[in-house]
Amino acid sequence: MPAALPPDELVQLCALRDRLAAAAHGEATALKTAYLADKTDSLATLHRKLRVYAGYRPERKVRSDKGRTRLPADTLDFIASTRLASQRQNAHGHATKPIGVAMNVAEQNGFEVNVTPGRVASLLRSRQMDMKTQANARNHLRLRSLFPNHVHQIDPSLCLMYYMGGRQVIMNEARFNKNKPVAMERVKLKVWRYTRYDHASRCIDVRYYEAAGENQASLFDFLMHTWGAFEGRLSHGVPQMLLWDKGSANTSTGVRRLLDALGVNHETHAAHHAWVKGGVESANYIVERQFESRLRAEPVTTVEQLNAAAAAWVRDYNANAIAHVDARVRCDDGEQRVRDDLWSLILQTPGALVELPARDVCAWFMTGKEHTRMVRDSRITFVHPQSGRSELYDLTPWAGEIYNGQKLDLVPLLMADCALRVMLPSADGSDRFIEVEPVREFDAYGRPLSAPVIGLERRQAPHTAAQEVAKRLTEVTWGAGTSTAEAEKLRDKNARPFAHLNDGKGAVAHSHLGKTELPARLLPDAEQVQTAAIAGRRAAEKVAPLLNHFQATRALKERGVAMNPERVSQLRAWYPDGVPENELDNLQHRLTVRAGLRVVGGGGATE
């Protein structure tokens, strides 16, 4: 509480307050000077007393340029529209495209961008064109790793898109949610996102797979991709520790056997474990907002194209090479660092970079017991270990890909209600896995469980005042003259937004990525995996033939090396048990160099 003032001083302050409030422009300074003429207070003290004891708040003059900006109106409209078009269609309406990404896309499509992201956010708010987002508050346990490739986190998750009939389809909450399983069941092949996160450097890697669900084949391919050396991606190598969840694919015998052979300490975690939920889930959120938000404006038609675009984004994002997007890591010490720069610190830890063995060597550890069943009338039977009796599995949805008498490889899933994972072979080598559950024909009332439930209908909420702005943004998104009703039909058809831009070629969202020149970095020589299992297999596969001394002498003569008794004696001394065939090149070099040396004079000089 401020100290009380004498009554007469308080009266004087209130009188000065009233005179200041009624004073014309420029008279306030003179009034304050006259008041302080017979007092010892400073001007700052007078201001404080007027504020605290007299409640004086001077009115500030409104800026002459209030409400104006040098950012063109069409640029602001496009930024707002592209963010709105990337909004996740669920009850929360989360935004999946940051302002920086929207500015980057706008600039690539010919719009003038001449202000900062903060100014754009302010302009969007002042014009009712912003998107409010809420993030769930979550406490995180801060953990530390020692160096890059010390700890990796991997997490597969269902993506928001799928491909059908050569088209990219983005899932929305109105059609795909937990209360409408029939819609999801129609999508037989879904797109799964596999994300890898290096805990020390925060480097991110992502790859997509088209499958009915998580499977061992996709996981194995992702490990080979993300740990192998890949052009355009700096981070690679086998980690010392791997953290992931208890997915059925992750805990499969083949994958665990592979990790044990590579010497990777792998640990699963309970649900909501802080070690995994902190890093890799944040990486998934970054991928969804920074990369997948671009796909609506510039669709791709296959998973192969999707992975090519993702690789270009990974390259630029880890190197902080995307205009208007700050991809640096804000560290706890207050510094901001580039992810690739952090990973390059692996040079400071000898032995941290371990090269992934060849794919065929790793695949050897994935072999295990397999089951086969013969197709009869698009059906197979299998005694599932979970139920202990023969179950019938209907493969009618894939009848065009199988035939009677065909033997299909399958694996039983113990945690999926007697489900099977069946491999559908393809003539072009693009084999894929599907998950099939036993036939459950009818419910208790004799009706198919796949039948839609009465009462589940789509309703449109009443329009709000804020949607008046959306009417104008609709035309920016879909073209001039497009009504709200027409826009809804275009969205239902999964039409491409901004298709009218660039002379009808559509918006550029990610095809410009992967072209920025990155700095060259020095890496140490990768060390080979030295676990007993891999060393034994390599030794068994790569033993060179052994030549006796006569065979080795003849082979060296054929290479142009003049052999004499002295050299033959030296050969026997170097290799008393015989000469390995792969040592002939090295031996030829040693004998040739040795022949070129001779003693000159008595001082020990050679030439």
Steps between C-alpha positions, in 0.01 A plus 500: 500500500640848411564740788221749569545860378417812699144613425607834352747332258235250394259791425770669291570181305130451419474864389805454274346182361183687401698784340710251301188322380352829375826642361550556131773326301845624616387652833564195723873560535451861614242396760731235645797744510295761682381242753858386577635855534462504882551127558799267518339212301641401163286473188511119526380516862217730396391257230500216751295696755248606234460136396490342850313764706295692243427224252630705206535315167605725210331427171742389229466635152386243244768418243436658163576172322277283719331229298730537201777266382739467208410131462274465193144398576509209254808358679325514836191339348706215354685438828172484691341279234783247478505464881123458504517238223752301707292507816441158648136406459418389851314632801797710613586644159876490558710697252759284322680774303703762691509863387863462388410206274206694357731797428750268331226352279365848419840626392555195276171574325585857407351692795703783652608422860669801662422477875588264785290203617418691818359791298298259285354344816403847626337590170307172494368564850402861426306391191333192658698269269704313767452138620490448875670183607528332837768262612449245775716588797740223583790477744818347361793342680821653366740219404853523363684290244879500465555540126327456160397137436503431874120478521247475216121504531279343234122515480257384228171689475201507267524784250214735408500391138462194282515421130222344297462484124807716441367783718615645829222520759527695824296357790267738679318469830153523343548167319774323700466478876464240774119512475503413128721191461336402172662793317843402629446134408445599137860622490673164473850644447588787728814714502721454806760754602821366657698773679851482645630755753862531615484615862832690513483694171118500459550396134179365345445237234166382358383241248153384393361153431171385349362211704193383686682549830835492673707207377844353534593552134436875514692534825799308365510713185481818706791392722708427190410840355539721806819339633664464161695773321253692283593771251370836618461393865792562734397290803544122469655205678398237756407642844606358833146507643152493343182603681153420361155378600368146534357473150453148366752568220757656731509203739507232225763231525671597174543865591627421849743245354630765258547760774682251720731413210574870440580552867214748549360519852125517428240584761123527474302731720163505668226723366572874541862432603687831503811371321311438178209742520733799529722471192348288227146628554627855462675387182171356369332832575774685309468267200123540493508880516818582309480237223162329471319834508655570158348192333147636477614785275738281294377138514704194409343188356719218635687412817824505297441865408405571862828355626701697243336823616551403865872434441540846348322656797713303751815623325401867516332499841789339687734750332271799574493580127128582449421868453279659771509176706725506807584131545769556760485335841440732794724340763462529876813719520322766296692440176340407167684234302460328161422129526764394244760710683415320823526160331841596358628507859520121465858574390582568865404147610722228348305186420159670507441461125442128431430396140189292430590161347376400155126448464534130414707443816234669714220311322658168601409573863137561410437141394266299719213255495241572233158350426336447162138428409335420167224721359161341432218721367677814627514355851759341724476315834752507783513360853581818686704450818291760681172309454634147461250415223474539124393849392368605159649809332331671206733649236223611262610869504829388344353238263656677202848443640477131597390172338376155606781266596741784580706462818520816709754572773344616826585582860253476791456811716458415866374843608243568228199275571612200293611717208749390236760696309494364144751588229355569154776439242521712188655430161696828508650420840291748697383245755286637781342381823134512595335434834193275498267417787286184521156508341244648737193481280208629706415672823245366751213627282622339180613818327852563365725690734627700201156650439474874580324592821178702473528849642859578408454791264705802403373837621626846421549746786343850473720768350680741733613854445858386454399294195427816304875533459510136387272583206767725352776251579296231325542685171874529563519125557273376223486790253293813449125452511509175698216485752513334840278216379722441197808503722347232722440280195859549386629402843282189504647404162849557643564760232835673497491850653674790319484304174440826312841643592806500275297489178304198619802299615404536866686619809864414562535367855794261518644431155749785552653325800825308486676751271676724753877458513603365841839545671752218465578321825787276602403158635714234666554160343211277605586200713372155422257321731708257703239286675568131504197403291580729206876441519440124483268532203737730313787261566293209367405689183827681422789250556760550221660193330850411630784453244811291567842659446542355150156630391568841654843524327346419161218751553749775587706423188182537290457845660850602380694450825848353446529214748838368619606268785538795738144619433358148526669467841352835605158381381524186715605710802204738460240229438620170648153338471425611146401824326131616503391578145370847596853590627665479154447870422653604833786252459578625146521856634729403788743309276505776238569775757761285675681443170522877447694557825880474514769619739702803390837573669573427864268756655187285478333716234260321264325586182 
